[in-house]
């Protein structure tokens, strides 16, 4: 988190100049000069990858995945520890060299679009869990995140930020492309496509999907215990004091989006997602 | 950093308290409804009860920011066209505003007198209804009304200002704004919708077709005017025409009274949650009654 703070620019102008483009996609500054190394990153069959567009529920998902794969008691897991243990591929820390040396099984996160991930992943060499979140809640959360950074934060209005989002001018490029590209791979044997809203709406099914996908076998009692722990985790995360009230709530956007903004957003959404059969719950 | 944040909290707290104090002290409450102290007094409300309306009075009733100055201008022009005498009212036209002695002075005014009011009909003196004075009631969709009212409060210096749109919305939906609840105003006046001396006008209809609207008002008031006269008055009664000379006609606050507003402005301020809340409030208050249909909520307020 500290790295993001240090790297994220302040004024909209600075905000603009810090990003760089790689094959037409706007990426954070710390990605500069290492995209080839990322493409060549060696993948192991025992790896589990968690890929999301930023603010799509990454933190919550990693905890659930960790629980499902380890069967651990949630009290034994601290929020801080998880973030430290599970690296983000493209972040400056711990960096590619250290991630390469981690012991198996590795749980690695990334926000990169499908096409920029390691080639071995494209070949189906290890499991990839992708989570998508409805874009209205996502953009609100992304904005709040940028505003909350201590040292350098985004100074523009939400309206301006939202316009950037709709025009594909934020870090990691277009959310619309990011999510559709993975949707096209949802039937790949090594890909599991999930939605953030289902964690709140139908956690049981999601846990079962994850267990099956990760090859975790457990009897009915163990599964029930696991689901109970995951429920606690979901409640815990959405009510954590560290987060603004309701940060993870589905339907968050309704308190922020004006009617006018929502109309514009719906037009753009229809334009960019019209041919895709992926749908989202915008409230529960 | 901890020291600084404590300091900031202290300052923010003090500012918040002063805002609350200022806002609450700028209202007086009469029969449960808040009014701005700079415009209304309890003495005037008491004196108003004894006001004697005449049968040829014309009363223009509207909730604040629903076109009262517009309709006043139109009716003044109609009277001028009929009587050839410029209508000049030496009193502040809003019936419930001003000093308590104004009603005595108004007794000496020639007929017809044009009166305006923002009062709910059950707060008006009995004589208004007994006299069978002609009453024009102007309505506007509640979302644009709220937005216009918010801007008015924040632009005009001597009436309460709100810290944010969100704060204003909370007060508006509770009816804790000047002249009380929009919904209560509408429900009250709806009782008179079928009376022959009462005519309801929709702001949005007038905006859409001013000539037709003015013709209807003219007929209601019993005036015989030619189409040419109606068209002339219409040209002088557009928003642009009125704003252009608002300083001259309404003094220092003139331009604030004629803030440019378009039907549908509300979409830029209302968030989706507020939008939903307003829709629910409309439904529980006004849907299914005559006025509710007349307001054409579906056309103007559903996104």
Interface residues (C-beta under 8 A of the other chain):
Chain A: X253 X254 X255 X256 X257 X258 X259 X260 X262 X263
Chain B: X266 X267 X268 X269 X270 X271 X272 X273 X275 X276 X303
